[in-house]
Amino acid sequence: MKARFTLRSSMPWWRGPMLVGAAVLATILIAAIVSRWAGGAPLPAVRYIFISPLQSKFGFTESLLSATPLVFTGAAVAIAFRAGYWNIGAEGQLLAGTIGATWVGINAESLPSYVGVPLILLSGMLFGALWALVPALLRTRLGIDEVVTTLLLNPVALLLITGLLNGPWRNSETGFPDSDVIADSTKLGIIWPGTRVHLGLAVGVVIIMLCWWFVGRMSGGLKLRAVGLAPGASRIAGLPVERTLLTTALVSGAIAGIGGASEIAGVAHQLTTGISNNFGYTGVVVATLAALSFIGVLLVALMFGVIIVGSFSASRALEIPSQIGQLVQAVLLLTVVCALVIQKYRVVWTTNRSKEQK
């Protein structure tokens, strides 16, 4: 007997939501089991991770704050993947954005805020796009796989930040390896009084809406999707495949770079080596779970924000490792991917006829 996967000929409308719901329930069950192994009570752990952040203003707003960088990196990955450009370098592009934002922020004391805020966001966008340029050129000009080049540039960006913070950007007051605080004129304003939710979240939502509108409603978005689905056929049809890939790669890097600028101008207000908590890598997971849907990216990023805040609450209350939040995100990705495979394919068992004849 030999098993093989075949596409399902038809699927009832309820199967998809049911399988995703089953994946979420399986994730909750696994989270409860792992919490028990870590020494915590399962049911309180599940409540802290998934529910408690939504029960208070502080928990909800901190979840929004944690989701903000994931909105940018998720959108950056989603638009690149839609075009068939496999950008795994959102982490490095976000870090490049933090470099550009810091450079503007520490040299903008004399600028008014209506100039400083757009300038710091634009600098992050420019540096993110520039960081994405080399892998894009290697892909479109030489045919070199962008998965490898974009991934390898991520640690290079972190090494560049480390060199700057241990050299010309070392804090002039403390001498510690972090930059000076950026100018007040470049800091993003708070959009929810009494919380830390800043203008970066609104910018991220606007970018999500623009991406959704362009990819789903504009002719350029149709070409982008065509290139992603069938690059060979698109080339035969006369579509500029290489130019589309190059443009999309730069846009993806620019979005991730704005996310880096948002972290500098909205939260940290200075550059440190720990400015990114693997936001770029998590953005790949966010985009995958959202099935490359931009509205889905927004929802999944918020869900991850809840899990991040909830895992720290569970860690403090139950004395379990805070890394359980990362474990839950990984398990959620695996269960949802398995659900999608079950939704689209079925297992067919066949016999080896040649052996039977012998």
Sequence and secondary structure as in RCSB ss.txt:
>XXXX:A:sequence
MKARFTLRSSMPWWRGPMLVGAAVLATILIAAIVSRWAGGAPLPAVRYIFISPLQSKFGFTESLLSATPLVFTGA
AVAIAFRAGYWNIGAEGQLLAGTIGATWVGINAESLPSYVGVPLILLSGMLFGALWALVPALLRTRLGIDEVVTT
LLLNPVALLLITGLLNGPWRNSETGFPDSDVIADSTKLGIIWPGTRVHLGLAVGVVIIMLCWWFVGRMSGGLKLR
AVGLAPGASRIAGLPVERTLLTTALVSGAIAGIGGASEIAGVAHQLTTGISNNFGYTGVVVATLAALSFIGVLLV
ALMFGVIIVGSFSASRALEIPSQIGQLVQAVLLLTVVCALVIQKYRVVWTTNRSKEQK
>XXXX:A:secstr
 EEEEEE S   TTHHHHHHHHHHHHHHHHHHHHHHHTTS HHHHHHHHHTGGGSSHHHHHHHHHHHHHHHHHHH
HHHHHHHTT     HHHHHHHHHHHHHHHHTT TTS HHHHHHHHHHHHHHHHHHHHHHHHHHHHHH   HHHHH
HHHHHHHHHHHHHHHTTTTS TTT SSS     GGGS  BSSTTS  BHHHHHHHHHHHHHHHHHHHSHHHHHHH
HHHH HHHHHHTT  HHHHHHHHHHHHHHHHHHHHHHHIIIIISS  TTS SSHHHHHHHHHHHTTT HHHHHHH
HHHHHHHHHHHHHHHHHH   TTHHHHHHHHHHHHHHHHHHHHHEEEEEE  HHHHH 
